Amino acid sequence: MTTYVNEFSLKFTIRPATTALLVVDMQNATGSLDHGLAKMLRAQGRLEESRYRFERIEKFVVPNTQKLLAAFRAAGAPVIFITYGAETPDASDVARHIRAFVQATGNKIGNPEHDIVDALQPLDHEPVLNKTTMGAFGSTGIDSRLRALGVTEIVVVGVSTNNCVGMTAMEAADKGYGVVLVSDATGTCSDRMQNAFEEMFLRLWGRVLTAEETIAELRG
């Protein structure tokens, strides 16, 4: 691994007054063994293909996101939940390249698949912004909301690391935010995918920290 590019990555510190936690796409559609993707794969006799994904969500993504939520809430720092899914019955509002997946997993507003998983429910005052694109900045208005809050740094968790989480993180970096990708509170379909994205992200996009490192710096 070459590191000379990484040396130019943005330097910043996580502080409660200027940092928001973004919980991305932790929904039943792709995060629960009882709905959506898992239900579809089970019916096809292919559930084993998703073992890594759902074990990582259960063992790392959910418990570490719970710890981060507790820390951000205790610090009075903003927490924003992002969902994805169709807002129209035929999913015609969803970006074309993800439309078939949204339809196959039943991820439409009003369906249980669209709901956030029970273990990570937002508090009443925490906004839930729905997107119809991979990245949150493309279809939610999150940028203006963050700037109104005085946020200059974001911490990103959720699924999938190399799809919606990563796209949101990269969009944020391009808009000038300092971005932390939490390595053990994000998940995808293999170690190879996870590690490859983390290695790429360190090259000018942002920082990669564990949940414990993130919490320690937030409390710093």
N, CA, C and O of each residue as an XYZ file, in Angstrom:
880
protein
N       0.851     -1.202      0.000
C       0.000      0.000      0.000
C       0.878      1.240      0.000
O       1.774      1.374      0.834
N       0.622      2.143     -0.932
C       1.325      3.423     -0.955
C       0.620      4.416     -0.051
O      -0.606      4.405      0.053
N       1.389      5.275      0.604
C       0.799      6.218      1.566
C       1.113      7.676      1.262
O       0.661      8.563      1.987
N       1.880      7.944      0.202
C       2.265      9.335     -0.041
C       1.073     10.238     -0.318
O       1.100     11.419      0.031
N       0.024      9.700     -0.943
C      -1.169     10.516     -1.184
C      -1.906     10.775      0.131
O      -2.403     11.876      0.367
N      -1.970      9.748      0.985
C      -2.678      9.868      2.259
C      -2.156     11.025      3.098
O      -2.905     11.615      3.875
N      -0.884     11.353      2.948
C      -0.279     12.409      3.756
C      -0.914     13.771      3.489
O      -0.771     14.693      4.292
N      -1.612     13.899      2.364
C      -2.257     15.163      2.017
C      -3.732     15.201      2.414
O      -4.413     16.197      2.168
N      -4.226     14.140      3.019
C      -5.630     14.097      3.419
C      -5.933     15.162      4.464
O      -5.066     15.538      5.252
N      -7.164     15.639      4.461
C      -7.592     16.714      5.346
C      -7.400     16.329      6.812
O      -7.736     15.219      7.224
N      -6.862     17.250      7.579
C      -6.700     17.046      9.020
C      -7.825     17.786      9.743
O      -8.053     18.969      9.490
N      -8.514     17.106     10.624
C      -9.602     17.732     11.380
C      -9.842     16.937     12.652
O      -9.362     15.813     12.804
N     -10.595     17.545     13.563
C     -10.892     16.918     14.848
C     -12.402     16.814     15.023
O     -13.144     17.725     14.656
N     -12.844     15.700     15.584
C     -14.261     15.494     15.885
C     -14.603     16.236     17.167
O     -14.011     15.982     18.216
N     -15.566     17.158     17.079
C     -16.015     17.922     18.252
C     -17.538     17.936     18.287
O     -18.171     18.061     17.238
N     -18.142     17.812     19.468
C     -19.606     17.765     19.545
C     -20.307     18.954     18.895
O     -21.382     18.797     18.318
N     -19.714     20.131     18.983
C     -20.379     21.334     18.478
C     -20.451     21.385     16.962
O     -21.302     22.080     16.405
N     -19.557     20.649     16.279
C     -19.490     20.780     14.822
C     -19.589     19.452     14.076
O     -19.434     19.420     12.856
N     -19.842     18.365     14.788
C     -19.833     17.043     14.160
C     -21.191     16.364     14.274
O     -21.801     16.354     15.343
N     -21.657     15.802     13.174
C     -22.922     15.056     13.156
C     -22.659     13.590     12.852
O     -21.729     13.249     12.121
N     -23.486     12.735     13.419
C     -23.464     11.302     13.122
C     -24.532     11.011     12.082
O     -25.700     11.343     12.282
N     -24.138     10.391     10.968
C     -25.074      9.984      9.923
C     -25.193      8.465      9.928
O     -24.214      7.751      9.714
N     -26.408      7.983     10.177
C     -26.682      6.545     10.165
C     -27.369      6.235      8.834
O     -28.504      6.647      8.596
N     -26.669      5.512      7.985
C     -27.093      5.365      6.588
C     -27.718      3.989      6.309
O     -27.070      2.954      6.466
N     -28.966      4.005      5.900
C     -29.646      2.836      5.311
C     -29.710      1.601      6.209
O     -29.670      0.471      5.721
N     -29.809      1.815      7.500
C     -29.952      0.674      8.415
C     -31.416      0.288      8.491
O     -32.085      0.510      9.500
N     -31.894     -0.291      7.411
C     -33.314     -0.600      7.231
C     -33.541     -2.101      7.111
O     -32.613     -2.869      6.857
N     -34.781     -2.495      7.296
C     -35.135     -3.908      7.179
C     -34.865     -4.462      5.779
O     -34.592     -5.652      5.623
N     -34.941     -3.610      4.776
C     -34.798     -4.075      3.395
C     -33.495     -4.821      3.167
O     -33.476     -5.840      2.476
N     -32.410     -4.327      3.739
C     -31.109     -4.967      3.520
C     -30.351     -5.215      4.821
O     -29.195     -5.636      4.796
N     -30.999     -4.953      5.962
C     -30.319     -5.109      7.236
C     -30.975     -6.074      8.189
O     -30.531     -6.218      9.328
N     -32.032     -6.746      7.742
C     -32.767     -7.678      8.596
C     -32.871     -9.038      7.917
O     -33.079     -9.126      6.707
N     -32.726    -10.082      8.701
C     -32.845    -11.442      8.160
C     -34.291    -11.842      7.882
O     -34.540    -12.904      7.313
N     -35.239    -11.004      8.276
C     -36.654    -11.350      8.131
C     -37.348    -10.626      6.976
O     -38.523    -10.880      6.711
N     -36.654     -9.745      6.300
C     -37.297     -8.918      5.281
C     -36.435     -8.794      4.036
O     -35.283     -9.226      3.999
N     -37.030     -8.194      3.025
C     -36.295     -7.697      1.878
C     -35.303     -8.645      1.249
O     -35.664     -9.715      0.759
N     -34.033     -8.234      1.268
C     -32.970     -8.999      0.631
C     -32.883    -10.419      1.170
O     -32.841    -11.375      0.395
N     -32.856    -10.568      2.498
C     -32.733    -11.903      3.092
C     -33.936    -12.775      2.743
O     -33.783    -13.961      2.454
N     -35.115    -12.197      2.770
C     -36.327    -12.945      2.426
C     -36.269    -13.413      0.976
O     -36.637    -14.547      0.666
N     -35.810    -12.543      0.101
C     -35.698    -12.897     -1.313
C     -34.683    -14.014     -1.512
O     -34.959    -14.978     -2.226
N     -33.509    -13.897     -0.888
C     -32.474    -14.907     -1.045
C     -32.881    -16.241     -0.429
O     -32.556    -17.301     -0.962
N     -33.592    -16.185      0.695
C     -34.063    -17.420      1.329
C     -35.013    -18.161      0.395
O     -34.933    -19.382      0.265
N     -35.908    -17.427     -0.254
C     -36.857    -18.042     -1.181
C     -36.150    -18.653     -2.385
O     -36.652    -19.604     -2.983
N     -34.995    -18.115     -2.739
C     -34.225    -18.615     -3.873
C     -33.235    -19.704     -3.467
O     -32.543    -20.268     -4.314
N     -33.171    -19.999     -2.161
C     -32.213    -20.977     -1.678
C     -30.784    -20.474     -1.702
O     -29.849    -21.266     -1.819
N     -30.602    -19.148     -1.590
C     -29.273    -18.544     -1.716
C     -28.895    -17.720     -0.489
O     -27.986    -16.893     -0.560
N     -29.569    -17.932      0.620
C     -29.314    -17.106      1.796
C     -27.863    -17.204      2.265
O     -27.320    -16.239      2.804
N     -27.241    -18.348      2.066
C     -25.855    -18.541      2.502
C     -24.920    -17.506      1.874
O     -23.905    -17.141      2.467
N     -25.261    -17.039      0.681
C     -24.427    -16.040      0.008
C     -24.336    -14.739      0.796
O     -23.380    -13.980      0.639
N     -25.320    -14.485      1.635
C     -25.342    -13.232      2.398
C     -24.895    -13.408      3.844
O     -25.060    -12.500      4.658
N     -24.329    -14.573      4.170
C     -23.946    -14.842      5.564
C     -23.005    -13.753      6.102
O     -23.228    -13.213      7.186
N     -21.964    -13.442      5.343
C     -20.995    -12.447      5.820
C     -21.688    -11.117      6.130
O     -21.449    -10.506      7.171
N     -22.540    -10.687      5.219
C     -23.209     -9.394      5.378
C     -23.997     -9.333      6.677
O     -23.824     -8.410      7.473
N     -24.860    -10.315      6.888
C     -25.759    -10.246      8.038
C     -25.043    -10.551      9.354
O     -25.438    -10.041     10.403
N     -24.005    -11.370      9.310
C     -23.224    -11.591     10.529
C     -22.466    -10.330     10.911
O     -22.357    -10.008     12.094
N     -21.945     -9.618      9.933
C     -21.242     -8.364     10.230
C     -22.204     -7.322     10.796
O     -21.860     -6.611     11.740
N     -23.393     -7.229     10.233
C     -24.393     -6.296     10.751
C     -24.719     -6.623     12.204
O     -24.772     -5.732     13.052
N     -24.936     -7.902     12.485
C     -25.321     -8.316     13.834
C     -24.195     -8.130     14.847
O     -24.428     -7.660     15.961
N     -22.979     -8.499     14.462
C     -21.875     -8.533     15.417
C     -21.141     -7.209     15.555
O     -20.567     -6.922     16.605
N     -21.156     -6.399     14.500
C     -20.364     -5.172     14.520
C     -21.179     -3.908     14.249
O     -21.152     -2.967     15.041
N     -21.898     -3.889     13.137
C     -22.537     -2.636     12.721
C     -23.570     -2.165     13.739
O     -23.528     -1.013     14.172
N     -24.492     -3.033     14.125
C     -25.540     -2.622     15.065
C     -24.981     -2.277     16.442
O     -25.252     -1.179     16.928
N     -24.213     -3.154     17.101
C     -23.735     -2.806     18.444
C     -22.831     -1.582     18.476
O     -22.912     -0.787     19.412
N     -21.975     -1.414     17.480
C     -21.099     -0.247     17.473
C     -21.848      1.032     17.120
O     -21.505      2.110     17.606
N     -22.861      0.915     16.282
C     -23.701      2.087     16.008
C     -24.483      2.480     17.260
O     -24.662      3.669     17.526
N     -24.944      1.511     18.020
C     -25.618      1.810     19.288
C     -24.699      2.589     20.229
O     -25.135      3.536     20.885
N     -23.436      2.191     20.294
C     -22.474      2.901     21.143
C     -22.254      4.332     20.656
O     -22.177      5.267     21.453
N     -22.157      4.485     19.350
C     -21.973      5.820     18.789
C     -23.198      6.694     19.009
O     -23.070      7.874     19.337
N     -24.378      6.128     18.834
C     -25.597      6.887     19.091
C     -25.636      7.368     20.539
O     -25.965      8.524     20.803
N     -25.305      6.494     21.462
C     -25.308      6.872     22.878
C     -24.315      7.999     23.148
O     -24.618      8.931     23.893
N     -23.133      7.914     22.543
C     -22.100      8.927     22.766
C     -22.483     10.272     22.161
O     -22.316     11.311     22.800
N     -22.995     10.259     20.935
C     -23.390     11.515     20.291
C     -24.570     12.150     21.018
O     -24.607     13.367     21.204
N     -25.522     11.340     21.423
C     -26.675     11.878     22.144
C     -26.258     12.466     23.482
O     -26.739     13.530     23.870
N     -25.371     11.785     24.186
C     -24.905     12.280     25.480
C     -24.133     13.588     25.329
O     -24.167     14.447     26.210
N     -23.433     13.728     24.194
C     -22.640     14.931     23.948
C     -23.476     16.074     23.374
O     -22.979     17.190     23.222
N     -24.739     15.801     23.054
C     -25.589     16.831     22.456
C     -25.241     17.117     21.007
O     -25.588     18.175     20.481
N     -24.548     16.172     20.349
C     -24.177     16.352     18.947
C     -25.298     15.851     18.041
O     -26.026     14.930     18.410
N     -25.440     16.444     16.866
C     -26.550     16.064     15.971
C     -26.460     14.620     15.488
O     -25.375     14.099     15.228
N     -27.614     13.994     15.376
C     -27.747     12.650     14.810
C     -28.789     12.720     13.693
O     -29.896     13.220     13.895
N     -28.429     12.223     12.534
C     -29.342     12.214     11.391
C     -29.388     10.807     10.808
O     -28.347     10.191     10.578
N     -30.587     10.304     10.572
C     -30.766      9.008      9.955
C     -31.085      9.198      8.476
O     -31.873     10.066      8.100
N     -30.462      8.376      7.654
C     -30.715      8.385      6.216
C     -31.340      7.045      5.835
O     -30.856      5.991      6.246
N     -32.399      7.087      5.061
C     -32.965      5.875      4.493
C     -32.915      5.985      2.973
O     -32.692      7.062      2.421
N     -33.125      4.855      2.310
C     -33.291      4.908      0.857
C     -34.498      4.068      0.496
O     -34.863      3.135      1.211
N     -35.109      4.411     -0.621
C     -36.278      3.659     -1.051
C     -37.222      4.510     -1.857
O     -37.103      5.735     -1.902
N     -38.168      3.840     -2.498
C     -39.100      4.517     -3.393
C     -40.178      5.259     -2.614
O     -40.649      4.800     -1.573
N     -40.550      6.399     -3.140
C     -41.665      7.171     -2.593
C     -42.879      7.083     -3.507
O     -43.935      7.629     -3.190
N     -42.736      6.401     -4.634
C     -43.841      6.169     -5.566
C     -44.076      4.662     -5.681
O     -43.133      3.886     -5.531
N     -45.309      4.234     -5.943
C     -45.614      2.797     -5.997
C     -44.796      2.009     -7.012
O     -44.474      0.843     -6.781
N     -44.459      2.637     -8.133
C     -43.726      1.927     -9.185
C     -42.221      2.155     -9.119
O     -41.487      1.710    -10.001
N     -41.760      2.844     -8.081
C     -40.334      3.131     -7.881
C     -39.737      3.963     -9.013
O     -38.525      3.944     -9.225
N     -40.574      4.683     -9.734
C     -40.080      5.487    -10.855
C     -39.258      6.690    -10.393
O     -38.556      7.310    -11.192
N     -39.344      7.017     -9.106
C     -38.585      8.151     -8.577
C     -37.172      7.770     -8.162
O     -36.358      8.639     -7.851
N     -36.878      6.474     -8.155
C     -35.568      5.996     -7.724
C     -34.597      6.014     -8.905
O     -34.980      5.732    -10.040
N     -33.345      6.346     -8.627
C     -32.323      6.337     -9.676
C     -32.342      5.006    -10.419
O     -32.459      3.944     -9.807
N     -32.227      5.071    -11.723
C     -32.454      3.900    -12.561
C     -31.551      2.722    -12.218
O     -31.981      1.571    -12.290
N     -30.300      2.999    -11.845
C     -29.358      1.901    -11.613
C     -29.635      1.121    -10.337
O     -29.102      0.025    -10.168
N     -30.465      1.660     -9.421
C     -30.812      0.915     -8.202
C     -32.303      0.554     -8.157
O     -32.763     -0.039     -7.181
N     -33.048      0.901     -9.188
C     -34.499      0.709     -9.180
C     -34.893     -0.762     -9.073
O     -35.788     -1.105     -8.300
N     -34.242     -1.628     -9.832
C     -34.594     -3.052     -9.808
C     -34.344     -3.651     -8.427
O     -35.115     -4.492     -7.965
N     -33.267     -3.219     -7.768
C     -32.956     -3.731     -6.432
C     -33.981     -3.246     -5.415
O     -34.413     -4.010     -4.551
N     -34.368     -1.990     -5.515
C     -35.398     -1.441     -4.631
C     -36.705     -2.211     -4.792
O     -37.352     -2.551     -3.802
N     -37.089     -2.484     -6.022
C     -38.321     -3.221     -6.279
C     -38.228     -4.658     -5.764
O     -39.178     -5.163     -5.165
N     -37.105     -5.311     -5.988
C     -36.943     -6.713     -5.593
C     -36.976     -6.894     -4.081
O     -37.403     -7.938     -3.586
N     -36.527     -5.883     -3.351
C     -36.485     -5.970     -1.892
C     -37.683     -5.296     -1.224
O     -37.745     -5.226      0.004
N     -38.623     -4.804     -2.008
C     -39.834     -4.192     -1.450
C     -39.577     -2.923     -0.679
O     -40.331     -2.581      0.232
N     -38.511     -2.216     -1.037
C     -38.098     -1.051     -0.254
C     -38.831      0.217     -0.711
O     -38.296      1.046     -1.446
N     -40.067      0.327     -0.246
C     -40.907      1.473     -0.574
C     -41.495      2.041      0.707
O     -41.836      1.298      1.628
N     -41.610      3.337      0.758
C     -42.185      3.993      1.937
C     -43.565      3.412      2.214
O     -44.399      3.305      1.315
N     -43.793      3.040      3.462
C     -45.047      2.419      3.864
C     -44.928      0.929      4.060
O     -45.740      0.327      4.762
N     -43.911      0.316      3.439
C     -43.655     -1.111      3.636
C     -42.735     -1.313      4.839
O     -41.913     -0.444      5.128
N     -42.852     -2.433      5.543
C     -41.953     -2.688      6.672
C     -40.497     -2.755      6.248
O     -39.610     -2.484      7.057
N     -40.233     -3.109      5.001
C     -38.853     -3.166      4.518
C     -38.170     -1.798      4.581
O     -36.956     -1.706      4.760
N     -38.954     -0.758      4.432
C     -38.371      0.589      4.437
C     -38.043      1.074      5.841
O     -37.265      2.014      6.000
N     -38.614      0.459      6.847
C     -38.419      0.910      8.228
C     -36.986      0.685      8.686
O     -36.316     -0.246      8.238
N     -36.529      1.545      9.581
C     -35.227      1.380     10.222
C     -35.296      0.189     11.176
O     -36.314     -0.029     11.832
N     -34.209     -0.580     11.249
C     -34.204     -1.775     12.086
C     -34.511     -1.404     13.537
O     -34.140     -0.328     14.006
N     -35.189     -2.306     14.234
C     -35.669     -2.029     15.588
C     -34.558     -1.615     16.539
O     -34.781     -0.785     17.421
N     -33.367     -2.178     16.376
C     -32.273     -1.931     17.320
C     -31.687     -0.533     17.219
O     -30.921     -0.121     18.090
N     -32.038      0.208     16.161
C     -31.430      1.528     15.933
C     -32.481      2.597     15.670
O     -32.325      3.410     14.759
N     -33.525      2.603     16.445
C     -34.615      3.546     16.208
C     -34.201      4.984     16.549
O     -33.570      5.216     17.580
N     -34.552      5.947     15.690
C     -34.256      7.356     15.989
C     -35.143      7.881     17.109
O     -36.257      7.399     17.317
N     -34.636      8.868     17.820
C     -35.453      9.567     18.797
C     -36.389     10.519     18.057
O     -36.190     10.808     16.877
N     -37.401     10.998     18.754
C     -38.440     11.800     18.108
C     -37.885     13.039     17.410
O     -38.393     13.441     16.363
N     -36.852     13.643     17.981
C     -36.336     14.895     17.420
C     -35.253     14.680     16.368
O     -34.762     15.647     15.786
N     -34.872     13.427     16.114
C     -33.802     13.161     15.164
C     -34.369     12.973     13.762
O     -35.210     12.099     13.551
N     -33.927     13.770     12.812
C     -34.504     13.703     11.465
C     -34.179     12.400     10.750
O     -33.113     11.812     10.930
N     -35.132     11.972      9.935
C     -34.947     10.817      9.060
C     -35.172     11.323      7.634
O     -36.280     11.724      7.278
N     -34.128     11.300      6.835
C     -34.192     11.824      5.474
C     -34.141     10.666      4.483
O     -33.225      9.845      4.531
N     -35.105     10.599      3.602
C     -35.138      9.521      2.618
C     -34.494      9.972      1.315
O     -34.727     11.081      0.834
N     -33.679      9.086      0.758
C     -33.046      9.375     -0.523
C     -33.510      8.381     -1.589
O     -33.924      7.261     -1.289
N     -33.427      8.820     -2.810
C     -33.795      7.972     -3.945
C     -32.583      7.754     -4.849
O     -32.711      7.308     -5.989
N     -31.420      8.075     -4.324
C     -30.147      7.902     -5.005
C     -29.208      7.159     -4.073
O     -29.538      6.953     -2.905
N     -28.040      6.752     -4.566
C     -27.052      6.102     -3.714
C     -26.585      7.038     -2.598
O     -26.577      6.663     -1.425
N     -26.198      8.249     -2.969
C     -25.662      9.196     -1.999
C     -26.739     10.089     -1.418
O     -27.682     10.473     -2.109
N     -26.594     10.417     -0.143
C     -27.592     11.251      0.527
C     -27.604     12.686      0.010
O     -28.642     13.346      0.047
N     -26.466     13.172     -0.469
C     -26.406     14.562     -0.903
C     -27.083     14.779     -2.246
O     -27.338     15.916     -2.644
N     -27.373     13.688     -2.942
C     -27.995     13.821     -4.253
C     -29.489     14.021     -4.234
O     -30.054     14.494     -5.220
N     -30.169     13.666     -3.110
C     -31.631     13.702     -3.169
C     -32.326     13.946     -1.825
O     -33.511     13.640     -1.698
N     -31.632     14.484     -0.823
C     -32.285     14.671      0.485
C     -32.292     16.090      1.015
O     -33.063     16.389      1.927
N     -31.466     16.978      0.482
C     -31.340     18.309      1.068
C     -30.518     18.318      2.345
O     -30.597     19.265      3.127
N     -29.727     17.269      2.564
C     -28.977     17.169      3.806
C     -27.908     18.252      3.934
O     -27.586     18.668      5.047
N     -27.364     18.708      2.828
C     -26.301     19.705      2.893
C     -26.774     20.983      3.581
O     -26.096     21.497      4.471
N     -27.928     21.493      3.176
C     -28.434     22.726      3.786
C     -28.781     22.514      5.253
O     -28.627     23.424      6.068
N     -29.247     21.323      5.589
C     -29.580     21.019      6.987
C     -28.321     21.007      7.852
O     -28.308     21.574      8.945
N     -27.270     20.364      7.363
C     -26.019     20.310      8.119
C     -25.427     21.702      8.294
O     -24.958     22.051      9.377
N     -25.449     22.490      7.234
C     -24.866     23.832      7.325
C     -25.666     24.707      8.281
O     -25.093     25.540      8.983
N     -26.983     24.526      8.315
C     -27.808     25.287      9.259
C     -27.468     24.936     10.705
O     -27.597     25.767     11.603
N     -27.037     23.704     10.916
C     -26.654     23.245     12.260
C     -25.227     23.636     12.625
O     -24.796     23.422     13.758
N     -24.501     24.199     11.685
C     -23.110     24.551     11.940
C     -22.168     23.366     11.877
O     -21.069     23.406     12.430
N     -22.600     22.308     11.202
C     -21.787     21.090     11.110
C     -20.714     21.255     10.036
O     -20.994     21.684      8.916
N     -19.480     20.906     10.403
C     -18.370     20.928      9.456
C     -17.705     19.563      9.319
O     -16.887     19.355      8.422
N     -18.055     18.632     10.208
C     -17.532     17.276     10.141
C     -18.680     16.286     10.292
O     -19.654     16.552     10.998
N     -18.557     15.149      9.627
C     -19.564     14.104      9.801
C     -18.894     12.757     10.047
O     -17.797     12.486      9.559
N     -19.583     11.929     10.814
C     -19.176     10.550     11.070
C     -20.228      9.671     10.418
O     -21.420      9.816     10.690
N     -19.786      8.751      9.550
C     -20.719      7.975      8.748
C     -20.663      6.501      9.130
O     -19.588      5.907      9.214
N     -21.847      5.920      9.361
C     -21.967      4.492      9.682
C     -23.126      3.911      8.866
O     -23.930      4.653      8.302
N     -23.203      2.570      8.810
C     -24.338      1.940      8.148
C     -23.915      0.965      7.062
O     -22.808      0.426      7.087
N     -24.806      0.747      6.116
C     -24.564     -0.176      4.997
C     -25.053      0.476      3.694
O     -25.942      1.329      3.706
N     -24.467      0.066      2.602
C     -23.275     -0.746      2.483
C     -22.063      0.155      2.331
O     -22.140      1.225      1.728
N     -20.943     -0.291      2.887
C     -19.743      0.531      2.935
C     -19.359      1.067      1.567
O     -19.085      2.257      1.415
N     -19.339      0.193      0.575
C     -18.860      0.567     -0.755
C     -19.982      0.997     -1.695
O     -19.759      1.138     -2.897
N     -21.170      1.206     -1.168
C     -22.278      1.711     -1.984
C     -22.815      3.008     -1.367
O     -22.210      4.066     -1.537
N     -23.923      2.937     -0.666
C     -24.579      4.155     -0.187
C     -23.792      4.882      0.903
O     -23.753      6.112      0.921
N     -23.168      4.134      1.807
C     -22.352      4.778      2.839
C     -21.175      5.496      2.197
O     -20.920      6.669      2.469
N     -20.466      4.773      1.343
C     -19.297      5.352      0.711
C     -19.630      6.531     -0.184
O     -18.917      7.534     -0.182
N     -20.708      6.419     -0.951
C     -21.103      7.511     -1.830
C     -21.441      8.755     -1.020
O     -21.046      9.863     -1.383
N     -22.167      8.574      0.068
C     -22.520      9.699      0.930
C     -21.268     10.333      1.518
O     -21.148     11.557      1.559
N     -20.339      9.504      1.973
C     -19.098     10.008      2.552
C     -18.271     10.785      1.532
O     -17.709     11.833      1.850
N     -18.198     10.272      0.316
C     -17.411     10.936     -0.719
C     -18.072     12.240     -1.183
O     -17.387     13.231     -1.437
N     -19.393     12.234     -1.293
C     -20.102     13.474     -1.622
C     -19.823     14.539     -0.567
O     -19.575     15.700     -0.892
N     -19.867     14.128      0.701
C     -19.635     15.075      1.797
C     -18.236     15.659      1.723
O     -18.051     16.862      1.910
N     -17.249     14.811      1.450
C     -15.879     15.299      1.336
C     -15.757     16.303      0.197
O     -15.082     17.322      0.340
N     -16.401     16.027     -0.928
C     -16.348     16.936     -2.063
C     -17.010     18.279     -1.758
O     -16.702     19.285     -2.398
N     -17.910     18.296     -0.789
C     -18.574     19.532     -0.409
C     -17.857     20.243      0.741
O     -18.336     21.258      1.247
N     -16.715     19.707      1.145
C     -15.889     20.410      2.118
C     -15.995     19.936      3.548
O     -15.370     20.522      4.432
N     -16.762     18.900      3.804
C     -16.861     18.368      5.167
C     -15.658     17.479      5.477
O     -15.121     16.812      4.593
N     -15.247     17.478      6.736
C     -14.328     16.464      7.206
C     -15.133     15.214      7.489
O     -16.144     15.281      8.188
N     -14.713     14.077      6.965
C     -15.532     12.871      7.036
C     -14.761     11.732      7.693
O     -13.617     11.442      7.340
N     -15.424     11.094      8.662
C     -14.901      9.886      9.289
C     -15.776      8.707      8.866
O     -16.996      8.743      9.028
N     -15.160      7.684      8.336
C     -15.824      6.409      8.053
C     -15.481      5.473      9.210
O     -14.305      5.227      9.478
N     -16.485      4.956      9.888
C     -16.233      4.098     11.042
C     -16.104      2.652     10.571
O     -17.069      2.054     10.096
N     -14.905      2.101     10.707
C     -14.598      0.803     10.106
C     -15.433     -0.335     10.665
O     -15.839     -1.229      9.924
N     -15.692     -0.309     11.970
C     -16.437     -1.421     12.575
C     -17.897     -1.084     12.847
O     -18.564     -1.773     13.619
N     -18.393     -0.026     12.213
C     -19.822      0.284     12.260
C     -20.364      0.473     10.848
O     -21.406      1.096     10.643
N     -19.637     -0.076      9.884
C     -20.073     -0.108      8.488
C     -19.933     -1.547      7.999
O     -19.140     -2.318      8.540
N     -20.695     -1.901      6.988
C     -20.642     -3.278      6.523
C     -20.998     -3.416      5.060
O     -21.748     -2.619      4.497
N     -20.437     -4.452      4.463
C     -20.761     -4.801      3.087
C     -20.724     -6.323      2.968
O     -21.054     -7.015      3.931
N     -20.334     -6.857      1.823
C     -20.519     -8.289      1.567
C     -19.281     -9.153      1.714
O     -19.375    -10.374      1.591
N     -18.105     -8.550      1.976
C     -16.891     -9.336      2.175
C     -15.814     -8.465      2.794
O     -15.872     -7.238      2.713
N     -14.829     -9.107      3.415
C     -13.666     -8.379      3.926
C     -12.959     -7.648      2.794
O     -12.499     -6.519      2.966
N     -12.874     -8.296      1.641
C     -12.178     -7.689      0.503
C     -12.816     -6.362      0.106
O     -12.115     -5.375     -0.115
N     -14.146     -6.338      0.015
C     -14.840     -5.097     -0.332
C     -14.647     -4.034      0.748
O     -14.373     -2.874      0.441
N     -14.792     -4.432      2.006
C     -14.647     -3.494      3.113
C     -13.247     -2.894      3.136
O     -13.087     -1.675      3.201
N     -12.244     -3.748      3.083
C     -10.862     -3.276      3.181
C     -10.462     -2.429      1.981
O      -9.741     -1.442      2.126
N     -10.927     -2.812      0.803
C     -10.585     -2.049     -0.401
C     -11.155     -0.639     -0.329
O     -10.488      0.328     -0.694
N     -12.404     -0.528      0.149
C     -12.983      0.809      0.215
C     -12.276      1.652      1.277
O     -12.010      2.833      1.051
N     -11.973      1.061      2.421
C     -11.276      1.808      3.466
C      -9.927      2.313      2.956
O      -9.563      3.463      3.199
N      -9.190      1.462      2.254
C      -7.884      1.868      1.716
C      -8.034      3.023      0.738
O      -7.260      3.979      0.774
N      -9.034      2.932     -0.137
C      -9.279      4.005     -1.090
C      -9.684      5.296     -0.391
O      -9.234      6.379     -0.766
N     -10.546      5.179      0.640
C     -11.091      6.370      1.296
C     -10.000      7.183      1.988
O     -10.102      8.407      2.079
N      -8.976      6.523      2.466
C      -7.882      7.224      3.137
C      -7.082      8.112      2.192
O      -6.327      8.975      2.640
N      -7.241      7.910      0.904
C      -6.508      8.688     -0.091
C      -7.296      9.954     -0.440
O      -7.980     10.013     -1.462
N      -7.189     10.948      0.416
C      -7.735     12.305      0.251
C      -9.201     12.463      0.626
O      -9.662     13.593      0.788
N      -9.961     11.362      0.772
C     -11.384     11.507      1.057
C     -11.661     11.795      2.529
O     -12.480     12.660      2.842
N     -10.989     11.081      3.441
C     -11.284     11.293      4.859
C     -10.500     10.360      5.753
O      -9.476      9.803      5.356
N     -10.994     10.199      6.963
C     -10.341      9.361      7.961
C     -11.130      8.068      8.159
O     -12.338      8.024      7.926
N     -10.437      7.024      8.587
C     -11.077      5.751      8.935
C     -10.712      5.450     10.379
O      -9.540      5.264     10.707
N     -11.730      5.404     11.247
C     -11.524      5.156     12.672
C     -12.432      4.026     13.126
O     -13.421      3.714     12.462
N     -12.100      3.411     14.259
C     -13.013      2.469     14.897
C     -14.048      3.256     15.694
O     -13.908      4.463     15.888
N     -15.077      2.568     16.150
C     -16.084      3.221     16.979
C     -15.462      3.744     18.274
O     -15.769      4.856     18.704
N     -14.602      2.959     18.887
C     -13.962      3.392     20.139
C     -13.100      4.622     19.913
O     -13.125      5.552     20.720
N     -12.348      4.639     18.842
C     -11.507      5.818     18.524
C     -12.368      7.049     18.278
O     -12.026      8.152     18.706
N     -13.480      6.856     17.588
C     -14.380      7.974     17.301
C     -14.962      8.545     18.586
O     -14.985      9.761     18.776
N     -15.427      7.680     19.455
C     -16.033      8.107     20.725
C     -14.998      8.807     21.599
O     -15.298      9.831     22.214
N     -13.806      8.277     21.660
C     -12.741      8.888     22.475
C     -12.436     10.295     21.996
O     -12.262     11.205     22.807
N     -12.370     10.481     20.672
C     -12.085     11.818     20.137
C     -13.249     12.762     20.367
O     -13.046     13.937     20.672
N     -14.474     12.258     20.224
C     -15.655     13.094     20.470
C     -15.669     13.602     21.907
O     -16.052     14.744     22.163
N     -15.254     12.761     22.838
C     -15.241     13.133     24.259
C     -14.007     13.934     24.649
O     -13.931     14.512     25.733
N     -13.015     13.952     23.707
C     -11.683     14.480     23.952
C     -11.556     15.776     24.681
O     -10.443     16.252     24.905
